[in-house]
Amino acid sequence: MARRFTAEEHARVTAAVAEAERGTDGEIVTIVTDWSDHYHDVSLYYAGAAMLAALGLFAFFPDLLDAKLALFTGGWGRRSGIFSWRCWWWFRRWSS
């Protein structure tokens, strides 16, 4: 619901702005509106920060990512270090 300032409210705002302008070289412009910004971009910044934090966490603790993926795969595709080394060794020997 739009409401206009009364003459008294307008005079109070004008006096406050004039008082604030006395101590500066700048000019203060007062704008009164019915609608303010929704700040949708702030949620995008939070999402980007959360994404970077998760990537940083998984970069420092890669086993944590493997554990999270194992929840979805049931542990399939997870190889021990010695098994992957034996596969590499067998492949190198077979291809020579």
C-alpha positions in Angstrom: 0.0 0.0 0.0 1.6 3.3 -1.1 1.6 6.1 1.4 2.9 9.6 0.9 4.9 11.5 3.5 3.0 14.1 5.4 4.4 17.7 5.4 5.8 17.2 8.9 7.6 13.9 7.9 8.9 15.6 4.7 10.3 18.5 6.7 12.0 16.1 9.2 13.7 14.1 6.4 14.8 17.4 4.7 16.2 18.8 7.9 18.1 15.5 8.7 19.6 15.4 5.2 20.6 19.1 5.4 22.3 18.5 8.7 24.2 15.5 7.4 25.3 17.5 4.3 26.8 20.3 6.4 29.7 18.0 7.5 30.5 16.8 4.0 31.3 18.0 0.5 28.9 15.5 -1.1 25.2 15.7 -1.8 22.8 13.2 -0.2 19.9 12.2 -2.4 16.9 10.6 -0.6 14.8 8.2 -2.5 11.7 6.6 -1.0 10.1 3.6 -2.8 7.4 1.0 -2.2 9.5 -1.9 -3.3 13.0 -2.9 -2.3 15.4 -5.3 -4.0 14.9 -9.0 -3.3 18.7 -9.7 -3.3 18.4 -12.9 -5.3 22.1 -12.6 -6.2 23.1 -13.1 -2.5 21.9 -16.7 -2.6 23.9 -17.3 -5.7 27.0 -16.0 -3.9 26.3 -18.4 -0.9 25.8 -21.3 -3.3 29.2 -20.5 -5.0 30.9 -20.3 -1.7 29.4 -23.6 -0.5 30.5 -25.2 -3.8 34.1 -24.0 -3.4 34.2 -25.0 0.2 33.1 -28.6 -0.7 35.6 -28.8 -3.5 38.4 -27.6 -1.1 37.3 -30.1 1.5 37.4 -33.0 -1.0 40.8 -31.8 -2.4 42.3 -32.0 1.1 40.4 -35.2 2.1 39.9 -37.4 -1.0 38.9 -40.4 1.1 35.9 -38.5 2.3 34.7 -38.2 -1.3 35.3 -41.9 -1.9 33.2 -42.7 1.3 30.4 -40.5 0.0 30.4 -42.1 -3.4 30.4 -45.5 -1.8 27.1 -44.7 -0.3 25.6 -44.5 -3.8 27.5 -47.3 -5.4 27.4 -49.8 -2.5 31.2 -50.0 -2.5 31.5 -51.1 -6.1 34.4 -49.7 -8.0 36.5 -49.1 -4.9 39.9 -50.7 -5.3 42.6 -51.1 -2.8 46.0 -49.6 -3.6 47.7 -53.0 -4.1 45.0 -54.2 -6.5 45.3 -51.2 -8.7 49.1 -51.5 -8.6 48.9 -55.2 -9.7 46.6 -54.3 -12.6 49.0 -51.7 -13.7 52.0 -54.1 -13.4 50.1 -56.9 -15.3 49.1 -54.5 -18.1 52.6 -53.2 -18.5 54.0 -56.7 -18.6 51.3 -58.0 -21.0 51.7 -55.0 -23.4 55.5 -55.3 -23.7 
